[in-house]
């Protein structure tokens, strides 16, 4: 079971995940990325010259640092001789970066790779609509005052209207929340269940943080005041079901169940992992935390299954590895929305879904809630689009060690109707 080589996760590091528009507001995406990479180097003590590649996930790209992996790596002290590239697959971009690392190692292209992701919702590029962009491109060829005047007189007030990036689905034009409402309604997720799951996420994250479980966080201090930032600032340990039950739906305002409290919020952050062969880890005298057993990526219907990816990916990776739900000790599931996670869990339990969508004779069974996101998730910790996958892998690996488990499974949904699931094993 697994790959031709033992691919191991050695360590993970992330900067505190912060709500957009807060302390990282003045930083560019590559500056956040470099802090996570630097955290890996510092935490493991690995020589930067031993790194063969750097791969980072990113969704909302800054046009000035379109290969943000390169700029982040160089700023962190990675040698210029080390190739770096950036990948994008919506909310599973870091998962894709890690998967690429595994593939590149298996193909013999590299032995030691830093893989992760970065996102700055605060640094989202806001441009102009196509008509204005065409005018500005032509304006670069202006060579005389007369041509300049002609350009100025061609401008209209509407040309200056901003064209911000959208988190809606390109083909359907629906927001992620709208699609979440569709699957939550389809699988009978109630408002009460949705709010309870959201409150649980915050309460568990606060408890875990108080107990020192978030050992993957590296402290950062930013100029000019250099006040240390040590914790995620989205966690609300005092959240109660009664309090969030009072909020109104924000997507389907009449019949919906998705509110600001049970939806993940825009987040700035970065996370990185150190992936290598077992042999290389032994050579470098590094202690691996987990072995990557296998993973899958899936694609589903954009019409009514956009965020249902884990319901497809989880059974597929279990079948691929020959494992069952009962053999998995911990599940780290990306929490895009409470209702989305609960819809996935209900789909996995459904005989009809299993037979007609997965081609199975019966459902794979239910995942016990006490095995899911026991230290909180994206709803409370935050969700920097390009970085969450690295957080999931690190948290799952640390939890296996802390709780003496054997297997953990991470899974996430993503725009474009994609899903991802990966199984890891505690390194012995």
C-alpha positions, 0 to 999 in steps of 0.5 A, spaced: 500 500 500 502 506 497 508 509 493 514 505 490 518 510 495 516 512 502 515 519 502 515 523 508 512 529 512 517 532 516 515 538 519 510 544 517 509 551 519 504 556 518 504 564 520 498 566 524 491 566 520 488 573 520 482 576 518 483 580 512 484 587 513 487 586 520 495 586 521 497 583 515 493 589 511 500 592 509 504 586 507 504 583 500 502 576 498 510 574 497 512 577 504 507 572 507 509 566 503 516 568 505 515 568 513 512 560 512 518 558 508 523 561 513 519 558 519 520 551 516 528 552 515 528 555 522 524 550 525 528 544 522 534 547 521 535 544 514 540 547 510 537 551 504 542 548 499 539 542 501 532 544 498 531 541 491 524 545 489 519 550 492 512 549 490 506 554 493 499 554 492 496 561 491 489 563 488 488 570 488 495 572 484 498 579 485 500 580 478 507 583 480 509 576 483 505 571 479 510 566 481 509 567 488 513 561 490 519 564 487 519 571 490 517 568 497 523 563 497 528 568 495 526 572 500 526 567 505 533 565 503 532 559 499 538 559 494 537 562 487 539 555 484 533 552 487 527 552 482 520 554 484 513 554 481 506 556 483 500 552 482 493 554 483 487 549 484 482 554 488 481 552 495 486 545 494 492 549 491 496 547 497 494 540 497 496 540 489 503 543 491 504 537 496 501 532 491 506 535 486 512 534 491 510 527 492 510 526 484 516 530 483 520 526 488 517 519 485 519 521 478 526 522 481 526 530 479 527 532 487 528 529 494 527 535 498 521 539 497 518 545 501 510 545 499 505 549 501 501 555 500 499 563 501 494 567 500 492 575 502 485 577 501 487 584 503 492 584 497 487 582 492 489 586 485 483 590 483 483 592 476 479 595 470 474 592 466 476 590 459 474 596 455 478 601 460 484 595 460 484 596 452 485 603 452 490 603 457 494 598 453 494 603 447 496 609 451 502 606 452 504 608 445 502 615 446 508 619 443 505 626 442 501 631 446 496 631 441 495 623 442 495 624 449 489 629 449 485 624 444 486 619 450 484 623 455 477 625 451 476 618 450 475 616 457 468 616 460 466 616 468 464 608 467 471 606 465 474 608 472 469 603 475 473 597 479 473 590 476 475 586 483 476 579 483 470 574 484 469 568 488 463 566 484 464 560 480 466 562 472 461 558 469 455 558 473 456 565 476 453 563 483 457 564 489 460 559 493 455 560 498 449 559 493 452 552 491 453 550 499 446 552 500 444 547 494 447 541 497 445 543 504 438 543 502 439 537 497 441 533 503 437 535 508 442 539 513 438 544 518 439 550 520 440 548 527 445 542 525 449 548 521 450 553 527 451 547 532 457 545 527 460 552 527 460 553 534 463 547 535 469 549 531 470 555 535 470 552 541 474 546 539 479 551 536 479 555 542 480 549 547 486 546 542 490 553 542 489 554 550 492 547 551 498 549 546 496 544 540 497 549 535 505 548 535 505 549 527 504 556 528 511 561 528 510 567 531 511 573 527 513 581 528 511 586 523 514 593 523 514 598 525 511 596 532 514 589 532 508 587 536 508 579 536 503 576 533 502 569 536 495 566 534 489 566 529 485 572 530 478 569 528 477 564 533 471 565 538 471 561 544 465 564 547 461 562 540 454 559 542 449 556 538 444 561 541 448 567 539 449 565 532 442 562 531 440 570 531 444 571 525 440 572 518 442 568 512 446 571 507 446 568 501 439 565 500 436 570 504 429 567 504 430 560 505 437 559 506 441 556 512 448 559 511 450 566 515 456 569 516 457 565 523 457 558 519 461 560 513 469 561 513 471 568 512 476 571 508 483 570 511 490 572 510 496 567 511 501 562 509 503 555 511 509 550 508 511 543 509 517 539 508 516 533 504 522 528 502 524 521 501 525 517 508 532 515 506 533 523 505 530 524 512 535 519 515 541 522 511 539 529 514 538 526 521 531 529 521 525 526 524 519 525 520 512 525 523 508 521 518 508 518 511 504 520 505 500 513 503 496 516 497 491 521 495 486 522 490 483 528 486 476 528 483 471 532 479 464 533 479 458 536 476 458 544 477 451 544 477 449 541 483 455 538 486 460 544 486 462 543 494 461 536 494 468 534 492 470 530 499 464 525 498 467 523 492 474 523 494 474 520 501 471 513 498 476 513 492 482 514 496 479 509 501 478 504 496 485 505 493 489 504 499 484 498 502 482 502 508 476 503 511 473 508 515 474 505 522 481 504 520 482 512 520 483 515 527 482 522 525 479 526 519 481 533 518 476 536 513 476 543 510 470 547 513 468 552 507 461 552 510 458 548 516 452 546 511 457 544 506 461 539 511 455 536 514 452 535 506 458 531 505 457 527 511 450 525 509 452 524 502 457 519 505 452 515 509 447 515 503 446 508 500 443 512 494 449 517 493 453 511 494 450 506 488 448 512 483 454 517 484 460 512 486 458 505 483 458 502 490 454 496 492 453 500 499 455 506 503 462 507 506 458 508 513 458 514 517 464 518 520 464 519 527 463 526 529 468 525 535 474 523 529 472 530 525 476 536 526 477 535 534 481 542 534 477 546 530 477 548 522 477 553 517 470 556 520 474 558 526 482 558 524 481 561 518 481 559 510 487 562 506 485 559 500 492 557 497 494 555 504 489 551 508 491 544 505 498 545 508 495 546 515 490 540 514 496 536 513 500 539 519 495 538 524 493 531 522 500 529 522 501 532 529 495 529 532 497 522 530 503 523 534 499 527 540 494 522 540 498 515 538 494 514 532 495 510 526 492 513 520 489 520 518 485 522 512 485 530 510 479 532 505 477 538 502 472 541 496 474 547 491 471 551 486 471 548 479 467 542 483 474 539 485 475 534 491 481 532 494 483 526 499 489 524 502 491 518 507 497 519 512 500 514 517 504 516 523 511 515 522 514 509 526 
